[in-house]
Amino acid sequence: MKQTHSLRQKAGQFIHILFPILITQIALSAITFFDTNMSGKFGTNDLAGVAIGTSLWIPIQTGLSGILMGITPIVSHLLGSRKDKDVAYQVTQGLWLSVVISLLVLAAGSIILSPVLNFMNLEPQVRDIAFRFLCAIAFGIIPLFGYTVLRSTIDALGQTRTSMLITLIALPVNVGLNYLLIFGNFGFPRLGGVGAGVASAITYWVIFAVALHFVYRFEPFKGLQLFRKFHGISLSSFKELLKIGVPIGFSIFFETAVFSAVTLLMSRFDTVTIAAHQAAINFASTLYMIPLSICMSLTILIGFETGSGRLKDARQYSIMGIGSAAALSLITALILLFAGNHVAGLYSDDSQVIALIQHFLIYAIFFQISDAIATPTQGVLRGYKDVNPAFIICFVAYWVIGLPTGYLLATYTDMGAYGYWIGLIAGLAIGAILLLSRLVKVQRSFSIRSAKEVTGA
């Protein structure tokens, strides 16, 4: 990370931070993509079972990972304020928090998983696959959350290429294990969709171990003296991490959980519809990695600039990031519009499933446009450490407006499953407008505060 003096330099630094994060996010998303894709090739029941399991797991994973991502603006501000010696302590506290969160998730899952699956009234085989898939994933929860802390620290230092390299190691490991465990190749057990869960859990341990090795042995992480000194649990540090991380986590949770809630509500439809819906959501989620990566880049850049007191530079980065996301959303919309049939064919060989996936993907076009505005805007707000209003906006947009609207359209009109998608589109659009309004207010407030400080000086 370094100070920039022109828009050209800012564009260069923005791309330097963004590109590795984008590759990293695509690789992480590809793990879920290949789990779903390869399970679908094994059988429709396995596709539906993994879809249900993923719908339950992803909101929890992303929401709680969002809490741990609160370490990113904290480290960015410390570096911008030249308080490098405090970084090691904060990272250790982040890891302690990740262990506590992991244990809470495991305890809660052991209690509520079976009742939740029973409530959904799934076909017995689909229910069994979903249950065993999630049980397998559970063995990788602790390293996954630990990796989230390490990766957020690596990114906060601007070393996003390191994160990219680590995650790129994960992808072939996961795909290879899927090939062995889903289909039972080379003498391995033929586990079907459950094998995808086992493969993911092993992959999480691999990337956590590799990340630990990097931050302990190589510069610039070695210079921060990470893990050279033991630090016990500090509740006051937990409080600081949670103060920033909880609103971030809830914002992410509200957005991802609403899609899972739709999948759960759609359990009243047949297995083919559930499988097609989840396949379309899975691909849309993969495209979502573009605005999400821009969001994460902006948090790092805005946090560094505001920590250094350069508000004009922070504003320029925000415009650059949101504008780039909007432009790229048009490209992804064209992909969905003109290549929908080819995309659908990646998930199934069943012509009926392919036709339904293609139809759902048309609605996903409108997701991309709203996400391109809302998600990077949240990244900017996190860089300013303005996190509480964003999660309130997300809750209202997705759960008070989007989901109820979708339920009404799906239940009381002839739209059926498509009604849920229309409701979600409405919620995402309203969320984008409200978040942009909040950003304008925050930037104005920072400018006024800065002017007063200069006048007082």
Disulfide bonds with the S-S distance in Angstrom:
none
